[in-house]
Amino acid sequence: MSQLSQPDLALYRAVDEVLHYLWDPIGVASVPEARDEYHGYLPHVFGMLKNGSAEDELAEYLGGVATNRMGLSARPDHDRAIARHLLNWKAALSDQQGQ
């Protein structure tokens, strides 16, 4: 993470917050000891955003993680909302940085 530029670091941190507090498929957002629960997915989601992935691609990845890796029920509307939120963060941070 120390090799990231300031704009990329801001996006990385935003992705971390969104995954933990909003996506939170297993419901651990209020558990301080579980703050790193979704860190394993963070680099991939960040990379998808940096590479210009669309909302559908992001939602599909998040849904696949929750259903295929965690064994949870599909929540496509939630996954799409989270993907949209991630893209909004990316756009807002880009606007702030004049990119």
C-alpha positions as CSV (number, residue, x, y, z in Angstrom):
1,M,0.0,0.0,0.0
2,S,2.9,2.4,0.6
3,Q,3.7,2.3,-3.1
4,L,0.4,3.8,-4.1
5,S,0.1,7.4,-5.1
6,Q,-2.0,9.7,-2.9
7,P,-5.1,9.5,-5.2
8,D,-4.8,5.7,-5.4
9,L,-4.4,5.5,-1.7
10,A,-7.5,7.5,-1.2
11,L,-9.4,5.2,-3.5
12,Y,-8.0,2.1,-1.8
13,R,-9.1,3.3,1.6
14,A,-12.6,4.1,0.3
15,V,-12.9,0.6,-1.2
16,D,-11.8,-0.8,2.2
17,E,-14.5,1.2,4.0
18,V,-17.2,0.3,1.5
19,L,-16.4,-3.4,1.6
20,H,-16.4,-3.5,5.4
21,Y,-19.2,-1.2,6.3
22,L,-21.6,-1.4,3.3
23,W,-21.0,-4.7,1.5
24,D,-20.4,-6.7,4.7
25,P,-22.0,-10.0,3.5
26,I,-21.4,-11.8,6.8
27,G,-22.5,-9.0,9.1
28,V,-19.3,-8.1,10.9
29,A,-19.2,-4.3,10.4
30,S,-19.8,-3.6,14.1
31,V,-17.2,-6.1,15.3
32,P,-13.8,-4.3,15.8
33,E,-11.9,-7.5,15.8
34,A,-13.2,-8.3,12.3
35,R,-12.0,-5.0,10.7
36,D,-9.7,-6.9,8.3
37,E,-12.3,-9.6,7.4
38,Y,-12.6,-8.4,3.7
39,H,-9.0,-7.4,3.2
40,G,-8.4,-10.4,1.0
41,Y,-10.9,-9.0,-1.6
42,L,-9.7,-5.4,-1.4
43,P,-6.8,-5.6,-3.9
44,H,-8.9,-7.3,-6.5
45,V,-11.8,-4.8,-6.2
46,F,-9.4,-1.9,-6.2
47,G,-7.7,-3.3,-9.3
48,M,-11.1,-3.7,-11.0
49,L,-11.9,-0.1,-10.3
50,K,-8.5,1.1,-11.5
51,N,-8.9,-1.0,-14.7
52,G,-12.3,0.6,-15.5
53,S,-14.6,-2.3,-14.7
54,A,-18.2,-1.6,-15.2
55,E,-21.0,-1.8,-12.5
56,D,-22.1,-5.2,-13.8
57,E,-18.5,-6.7,-13.5
58,L,-18.1,-5.4,-10.0
59,A,-21.5,-6.6,-8.9
60,E,-20.8,-10.0,-10.4
61,Y,-17.5,-10.3,-8.6
62,L,-18.9,-9.3,-5.3
63,G,-21.9,-11.7,-5.7
64,G,-19.5,-14.5,-6.7
65,V,-17.4,-14.0,-3.6
66,A,-20.5,-14.0,-1.3
67,T,-22.1,-17.1,-2.9
68,N,-19.2,-19.2,-4.1
69,R,-16.6,-18.5,-1.5
70,M,-18.8,-17.7,1.5
71,G,-21.7,-20.0,0.7
72,L,-24.3,-17.2,1.2
73,S,-27.5,-16.6,-0.7
74,A,-27.3,-14.3,-3.7
75,R,-28.2,-10.7,-3.3
76,P,-27.8,-9.2,-6.7
77,D,-29.6,-5.9,-5.9
78,H,-27.3,-5.4,-3.0
79,D,-24.2,-6.3,-5.0
80,R,-25.3,-3.8,-7.7
81,A,-25.8,-1.1,-5.2
82,I,-22.4,-1.7,-3.7
83,A,-20.8,-1.6,-7.2
84,R,-22.6,1.6,-7.9
85,H,-21.4,3.1,-4.6
86,L,-17.8,2.0,-5.4
87,L,-18.0,3.7,-8.8
88,N,-19.4,6.8,-7.2
89,W,-16.5,7.0,-4.8
90,K,-14.1,6.6,-7.7
91,A,-15.7,9.4,-9.6
92,A,-15.9,11.7,-6.5
93,L,-12.2,11.2,-5.7
94,S,-11.2,11.7,-9.3
95,D,-13.2,15.0,-9.3
96,Q,-11.5,16.1,-6.1
97,Q,-8.1,15.4,-7.6
98,G,-9.0,17.1,-10.9
99,Q,-8.5,13.9,-12.9
